[in-house]
């Protein structure tokens, strides 16, 4: 993987000079993954309380990963990245002792254990609170249903209760001029108890401001359609229904849009592997063994 | 006459007509099911997905850098613009600062590609309406642009020219002369197209008042790009939320007044002239310096999510990127302008005549690779 990247731009200037940053310190990622690791330590430490004392497996893990750190060459950095993947199942063993070891050997232990737990941990965004009259107005409208108002990379977003989304969108459209629904989509996070996150991106032509409204929805629950507020939501909700299987209440024409009508499964769910297919549909309609 | 029409053998009924997916004027594999009362359209239902590749799912299984060439395959007529949109999104998420020279070069390539995209639109749109000759001229000029791309990066259509952080290579020696030479020739060529079409009586009568979508409707449907501007909304993301140094260039946003197919034609013609203006400024004042930002080769994005959009040839092209801190996107959503614009087709063709459907599909300037993804 890393080799491919390296080969693709061999004549790029200044590449070699940043090589030493390769291992684990991307420009903005340092703080983000650090937060991720702190959040990950309790979760990864809880499953193996008994193995925390076993120093023998812990000693082998950091050794194998300490090598790429010693020699900062691109190939070893790639190896470190590749090695980070297989470590994942053994992570509880490695991360358990990493916590007590943090004081004596800080550069060795946290760095290798940092990379694998990051995807496991619930995402921690370095977002700053978003304040202003708009947030205050939303607060008075929604009360405790407004869970969070924050800014990340100068992009404002709010997290609200799913049932209140149509209210909020109507309010934002009519009272604050957010007349344009840029985007409506969903993100699947199966480990979360409410696995789907619906994302609405709104734009105000007058103030040139864009904001995101996000709401979490459990699997099987229906979301209220906003097609009556924004006609453009029609196709976007059909696509979400098609790809994630989220039904929309009050949608005028809820059909699949990209996949075949009688296809079984919703491809953008995380538990739908990239090679998955509805083999019966493929046999019946395409008369071939497999669509792969 | 009325008495005749009431007889049994001249009884009328609604007809469902299937247009596409193999139809020369649907611009790809678009299928439109039309409900007709005589020649009048009662409703249109688009059947799409024939080109669905699941690009958003593919993105979750590729690294940030590996996905760049896939982005080109969305709107393959304006591939550079797609690559720019995706790379800007990743750069915003990872806080990568692109060197000024790379930013200006990006503008050059994107504007060239915008012209190329508009030329394909103009040629095929005119062909659909019945003007056969413009397509030969527009593809001739597009060829010049593709030659510049080929000289720059070796590819003509799906260029993979723009990379995360800038460019892998600098402009070639003769690029400035080539681009300026093209600009000089092309401005005269736009005049030629306009002489062929702008005051052509058949052209006007086929396009005037056809496929009207007023500004309010555009906003309700999320329709952007030249279609929104033809409705009189002076909104262009290059001005509203400048990226890649567009705020340094002096250009206007052409707008229309009647929100019909003819105004969209005028807007796009003016946009090509504005693109030439931007091109001349960008290529003559190309800053010196590196063309690639310094960032780790194994790119791990910080945890977070961003939405970044650019003014593509068809409208607002957005990428919503969710990162879980690994080397791959957790979720990448493409906001395709063609898909959203096509959603307004039913609204635009209702109660018009069947011959106008061809004009409306043409004026939307859709690319099915982007609609279906």
Interface residues (C-beta under 8 A of the other chain):
Chain A: X1 X2 X4 X5 X6 X8 X9 X11 X12 X13 X14 X15 X17 X18 X19 X21 X22 X24 X25 X26 X27 X28 X29 X31 X32 X33 X35 X36 X74 X77 X78 X81 X115 X118 X119 X123 X124 X125 X126 X127 X152 X153 X155 X179 X180 X181 X182 X183 X185 X187 X188 X199 X201 X205 X208 X210 X212 X230 X231 X232 X234 X235 X236 X243 X257 X258 X259 X260 X267 X268 X274
Chain B: X48 X49 X52 X54 X56 X57 X58 X60 X61 X63 X65 X66 X92 X93 X94 X95 X96 X163 X168 X169 X217 X219 X220 X221 X222 X223 X233 X235 X240 X241 X290 X291 X292 X294 X295 X296 X297 X298 X299 X300 X301 X302 X303 X304 X305 X306 X307 X309 X316 X318 X320 X322 X323 X324 X325 X326 X327 X330 X331 X333 X335 X339 X340 X342 X343 X344 X347 X372 X373
